[in-house]
Amino acid sequence: MSPDSDGIGDPWDRFDDALASARNLLETGRNRYEILVEMNESPTDRYVSALQNVEAEIEAVDDVLDVSEEDAVDAESVAKQAELVADALDAAWTFQTSLLDAEFDIYRTWHASLESRDAVDCSDATDELDSIAELVQHQNYTLLRTGDQFTLENLRRKLASAERRAMAEATPREYVQRCLDAVDRFWEETTQDLKHLVQADAPVQVKSERAAVTELTDGLGDRLDEQRVDDGAVDAARYALEGAMMLRYYTAHARYAYEYCDRLSEVIERVDDAEPVDESHVEERDVDFVRGRVEDAIVGATTKTDAERVVDLLHEHDGSLDRALAASELDTNSFFDGLRTAFEEETINDIEVSFA
């Protein structure tokens, strides 16, 4: 349901629906926040306050015994605030996971090129890729970034090792042809991102980067035609492949940064009395600026002390100092100074130390 019913319907029904929606949205927001923290992409501390404010407002509204029209409106207002916070955090989650998807797609294309023409045995990379594909399918993105076993970084290293073996084992002609085929596939994927950005009136300039790779591939094509493939051609093919992969990630990042900014600008438009984000900031993919404007609009400027921020973080992270510190914007000294103040003020009654 939409948290805002425009005052239509029985107050009790609207009240119950709004509270149920607010609770669901609070749970969604907290889920996204926790995943972002685990991915080492912690949102600012202000979101901790925002989540706890929504929770406090839900509890306050829920104490009402005899629901009036005003109470229904209050509940709908809480649900709207919960929706704004959850949508902003979900947009951040979508941005980060889309980048991981793009990186995985690059490695999948790279792996396919290594398997083509029986270029080299890359069974170890295949096992890693299949396991990561399962994680991606089930949206277990945290493990891709911070896991101990199947990670994108491990997959990259195994593919790089297989690429070195391919250079050593394949004939120069075979190696160059395989690289050119892979570059063509990366061009197709890159072109799709560029078309998407052009259609959104947010083009990204990659002319010089693309020209650098094209210069290499055009020269290699001539060498293949003229049977002049040597070690120099092999090195050029490797550089072209690396350049094509870098450009593919660059355009993917530009595309998803635009989509992130565009979605955040839509969130701001739903905030009462908030000034819309100028479209130029969205088209230029100014993530930091747009994200800051969203935080100002839906979270507001914090006036909390460091001690209060530490307490909020501990509350949000179930009392874990380790996770609260990892998620905080405060440096280590400021965090523990705030912790000491909270303890001295008896906001925190006890600290328990446990060993792994």
Disulfide bonds with the S-S distance in Angstrom:
none
